[in-house]
Amino acid sequence: MTTSSTASPALSFDYRDEGLVFGPDFVFGSATASYQIEGAFNADGRGPSIWDTFSKTPGKVWNGDTGDVACDHYHRLEEDLDLMQKLGLEAYRFSISWSRIQPTGRGPVNETGMAFYERLVDGLIARGIKPLATLYHWDLPQALEDEGGWTSRDTAYAFADYARLMGERLGNRIAGWITLNEPWCSAYLGYGSGAHAPGRTNDVEALTAVHHLNLAHGLAVKELRAVVSADAEIAVTLNLHVFRPEGETGPEALRRVDGLANRLFLEPMLNGTYPADVLADTAGITAWSFIHDGDTQLICQPLDFLGINYYSTNRVRIWDGKGERTNADGHKPAPGTAWPGAGMVEFLPQPGPYTEMGWNIDPAGLEDLLVSVHERWPDLPLMVTENGAAFADEVVTGADGAPAVHDVERTDYLHRHFAAAHRAMQRGVDLRGYQVWSLMDNFEWGYGYSKRFGIVRVDYDTLERTPKDSALWYSRLIAERVLRAG
Ligand code: IFM
C-alpha cells in the first residue's frame, strides 16, 4: 500500500484552481457523529457509552467538557434538517448511537431511541437528502466495555446483531451504510495511547482491538446484506494516513507505520489477508492468536465503496537516537502510544500552514491518497466521508445586524481540498462524493468544545446556529457544481 508518495506532480500547484466542474452524480454532503452533536445523554432510555464515562473522568477531556448537551441535536432535529435543506446538502452522513438503540449493547430495541433515527431518516428523505448512516462512530455501550470492549471477540458478534437490527428497521431507507468510522482511532487511541475512550494503554489490547473491529466490520456487512434493499450501498470509513518518508531511513519508517495505520485494515477488508510484515514486526507484542481460522474470509466482504477521511500528512524517519526527539504525530498528548511496535519511528514537524488542531494543510496529500488507493484497488469506488478544518472563528455583526463568521481560512481549506479531489478524478479515481466535516461545531473528543470544525457555528450558551461564510460558499458550490474561491 503506497499511501506514501514522496512527491506528486501536483505539489507545485497551490490547489486554488477555479472553474472545476463536478458532474451531476457527485454527491455533496456533510457529516457529523452522534456523541459529538446529539446531547440528550440520558433521554428516552439511552444507555451510557464509553464516551460518557471517559468525558466524566477528570483530566481526560479539555475543560472537563462532556457530550451531555453538545449541540442538542436530539431536541433540535427539525431545525437542523431545515438548515441542511437550506444549504442544499445532497447527502447527510450521521452516526447512530448504539446505546440509544440497545442501552446495554444487547437485547431488545429501545423504541424511543429508534424513533429518533426514523424521524431523522424520514426527515432527510422528505427534503431530498440522501441518508448515509454510520453504525459505529466510537460510542461503544459502556456495558460492552465492562465485558472487555473491543478486546473481546463477543463485541464483534454483538455489533453484527446490532447491524442486522438497524438494517431490518431502516434498510429500505438508508442510501449508504458505513459499518465503522476510523477503526484506527477506536483501536489505537482507545486502547493504545489512551487519548480516547475507554482510555486503555496496552499494546496487546490495541492490536487485539484492531482485529475485533475488522471482524465486526465483516460480520456486519454480511448481516446488512441479508436484510437491506438491494440498491443500498455498504462501506467502511478509514482514516488512511499519508506518510512522507524523510531521508535514508524514511522508507523503513514508512513501511512500519503504513502497516499499522493503513494495511492492517485495508488488506484484511479488501484482500482477505493480514500483512505478514506487520505481524512479524509486532511478534514481540502478540502472537495474534486471536485471529481464528476463517476470520480473514469473514472480514473480506464485497464493498460498494470505501469511505476515506483525510485531514493532513505525516513526515517520518527512523529515530537516530541523537538530539531531541520530535513526536509530531498529531495525536498528542496521550499517556501511551498509538504505534505499537513502531517506537523507533520519529514523526517530524511538518511545514505549515496549520489548522487550529496543529495539523498541517496539505491538499496534495488528499490527491496522492485517492490516487494511490485507486491504483491498488481500481474497481473500488471511493468517497471522501470526512474532510474539513478547525479554526478559531470570530463572530462579528453582519451588515444585516445578525451574527456572521467570515471564516476565510476554512473556506480556502475546503476549496483547495475539493480541487485536490477533482484532480484525483481527472487522474481516473472513481470518487462518488464528499462529506464535509462538519455540518456544525461540536464536541471534538479530547479537545472538548475548544476546536470548531463546523461550517455552521454553534453558540454553546444559546445553541443558536449561524451558517459561517464557508457554509454559504459550500451552498453555492452545490448549487452551481463549479468550484470557485470564497
Ligand atoms: O471530529 C473528528 C471525527 O469524529 C472523526 N474524524 C476526525 C474529526 C476531526 O478530528
Residues whose N, C-alpha, C, O or C-beta is under 5 A from the ligand:
A	BS01	IFM	A33
